[in-house]
Amino acid sequence: MLALWKVLKHNFKGKFVEIITSRKNPIVEKTIKIKENGGDFLFLENIKLILEAKNALKKFEYVLIEKGKVEYFKLNFPFVFENEYFVLSEDVFSKVCDTKSPQGIVAVVEFHSVKPDKIEGNFLVLENVQDPGNVGTIIRSASGTSFKDIFLIDCVSVLNQKVIRSTMGAIFKENLFSFKSLSDFLEYFKDKNYPLLVADMNGENLFEQKKMDKPFGVVIGNEGSGVSNELKKMATKLVSIPMKNGLESLNAGVSCSIIIYYLDSLK
């Protein structure tokens, strides 16, 4: 305990930091609530994601550090101590975390967005995509393309821990806008004159598509039922990825990745 006090004293300019040892501590309860419900915050427990948040200039609400990892983070990632911080006992820290093998750090960062009046570049529309891995894959793939705005209609929350982890930090490189219902999105989109390419099993061959001259959107639907009829009616064109060997379709994340990388490659 004395050795730990010396570490804390050295790190924090002589101010002793009380170690949180109760699950009922208000900051612990607040963090668990954010982890489960999100709101305007992201719960990050991976140092790579925390570094991505720092590089994206996200505002850190606070940081939690496991008692036995204080010196490690002081030596290797001193920037975390520039934020408000709390030190937790190993037992309490394990109750906060979502993963089975936590790295000893949790950061809570601000995460909110305002829907743009005008869409400046190519964009994605995800309708009722429910698998966290698919949404995370799409966000990650889009970060390597011209598709920087992603509109999510009744999808799994981007604050879902599996979504956040599967983006591998790309969540900070995309503009994400969520809508609770299709009607909310249609109200937002009604005055916007952008071409829409809708992914559909019965659509035209994607690889015969020509380059689009102005910003356009690609619509990806639910893993089982696809895109709704309402959005299909708005489509400039339905497109599909040709399949062989009797395969009907690919999952949403893979399909979207192929579509947007192909469209980006057109000269």
N, C-alpha and C positions, 0 to 999 in steps of 0.2 A: 504493500500500500504506500509506503514511504517513497519507493522508487517511482511509482506512478505519479505521486504528487509532484516529484521533481520534474518529471516529463511535462506534466500539465503546467507547472509554474514556468518552465522554460518556454513552452509553446505560446502561452497566453499572457505574456508580459506581467507575470507575477500574480495574476488573478487566479485564485483557486476555483476550479470548476467542479461543482458538485456532481457526483455520478448518480444518474437516475436509476433506481433499483425497483421501481414499482410499475406494474402494468397499468395502474390507474392514474399515473401521472398525466396531467392535461396534454402535454406535448406528445406523449406516446399515443393517447387516445385520438388526438387530432390527426396524427400521422396515419394511423390505421384507417381512420375515416377517409382520408384523402386517397389512400391506397385502394380502398374499396369503391369509392364513389367519384373520385377525381375532382369534379367541379372545374375551377380555373387553375388547377395545379397538376403537375406530373410528379409521380412518385418514381424515383430512379434509384436502383440499388446495384448498379454496375458502373465501375469507374470509367469505362469507355463511353457510356452514355452520358455520364456526368461531365466528362471532358468535352463531348460534343455540345452539350448544353452551354458550357462555358465559352466555347469557340463561337457559338451562335449568339452570344451576348444575352442569353436568357437571365432573368433576374432570379437569384436564389432566395427562396423564402427562409430556409434554414437547412442545416446539415446535421445528421445524426452519425455518431462514430462509436463503434464498439470499443469498450474499455481497453482491451488488449491490442488494439490496432492503432492507437493514437500516434505512437512513435513512428510506425511504418508510414502513415499518411503524412506526418510532419516531414519526413525525409524525402518522400517520393512525390507527394502531391500537396505541397504547402498552400496552394491557392485555396483549398477547401476551408482553411482557417481564417480566410478573409471575410467569411460570411458568419452570420449568427450560427452557433453550433451548440450541440448538446452531447454529452458523453453518457452512454448507456452501459449497464452491466451486460455481460454475455447473455444471460437468461432473458432479460427484457428485450435486448436487441433481436434475439432469435424470434421473439413473438411479433415483432414489427415486420420482419422480412417476409417476402413472398416466395423466395427460392429456398431450396433445401440446403444449399451450400453458399450462404451469403459471404460477400467480400469484406464485410466489416464497415460499410459506409452506406448511408442513404441520403439522398438529396431531394428536397422538395423545391420545384421550380415553377414559376408562373407559366401558364400555357393557355392563352385565349386568343381569339382572332375575330376580326370584323369582316364580314362578307363584302367583297369589293363591288362598287357600282358598275365598274367596267372591267371585264376580263382581258388582260393584256396579252396573253399567250395561249398556247394549247393547254387543254385541261382534261381532267378525267371526271366522270360521274359514276359513282358506285352506288347501285341500288340494292339494298337489303343483302349485302354481302356479310355473312354472319361468322365465318371462320376467322379467328384472329390471325392465324398464319397466312391466310390469303390476303387480308388487309395489310398486314405487315410487309409481305412480299411485294405487293403493289406499290406501297409507299417507297420501299427501298429501290425497286426497279425504276420508278418514276424519277427518283433523284438523279439518275444517270441520263435523263432525257430532257426534252424541251417541255415536258408536261409538269408544270410547277404548281398548278392549282388543282386540288382534289376536292370534289363535292361529294359528301357521303350522305345518302338518304336512308334513314332507318337501318344503318349498319351497326355491327358491333362497335362499341365505343373505342375511339383511338386512345383513350386513357386506360384501356384494358392492359394489364401487365404483359400478357402474351403478345399483344400487338406491339407494345413499346419495345420489348426485347427483340422481336423478329425484324423490326426496322433497322436494327444495328446502327442507330444514330441518325438514320435518314429522316426521322420524324421532325428533326430540326431544320431540314433542308427543303421541306415542302410546305405549301400553304394549305391547311386543312380546314374545311368548313362543313359543319354537320347540320343536317336537317332532320327533324323528328318524323316528318311524313313527306310523301310524294307531293301532296298539295302545297306544303310549305315551299318545296323546291320549285314547283311550277309557278307559284306566285312570284318568287324571286327571279325566275328565268324568263318570264312572259314577254318582257320588252327587249330581250337580248337576241340578236339575230346572228347566231353562230351555227355553222354546220355541225351536225351530230352524226358520227359513225357508231352504229349500235352493233355490238357483238351478238350474233344470233346463229344458231346451228344451220338455219336455212338461208343464210345470207350469201352474198356474192363472194367469190374467192378474194381473200384479203390481198393476195400477192399480185392481183391485177389492178389494185387501187393505184391511182395516179397521185402525184404530190398535190396537196391542198395549198391554195394561194394565200389564205388568211387563217387566223386562229380558229381552231375547231376543237370539238370535244369527242372523246371516246367513251361510250357508255358500256359498263360491265354490270351484269345482273346477278341475281341470287344463284348460289351454287346448284340448286335443284330446279328452280322454276324459271330462271333466266330473267330477262328484262320485261317489265310490265308492258301491256298493250298501250298504255298512255304514252310512255316514252318511245315505243316503237313507231307510233303515229307521228312523232316529231322528228324521226330519223331522216337525214339526208340520204343515207344508204345503210342497209344491213350488210355486215361483213362477217365472214367466217374463216376459220383456219382449216384448209383441206386436210382430211384424215385418210389414213390407209389402214389396212388390216382390220377393218370393221370397227375401229375405235370411233366412238361418237363425239367425244369432246375431251378437253383438258380441264383441269381445275381453274378456278377464276384467276388465281395469282399467276399461274403459268401462261394462260391465254392472254391476259392483259399485258404481261411482259413482252410476249412475242409481238403482239399488235403494235404496241407503242414503239418498240425498237425498230420494227420494220418501217413504220410510218416516218420515223425520224431519219431513216436512212435514205429516203427518196430525194432525188436531186431535181 
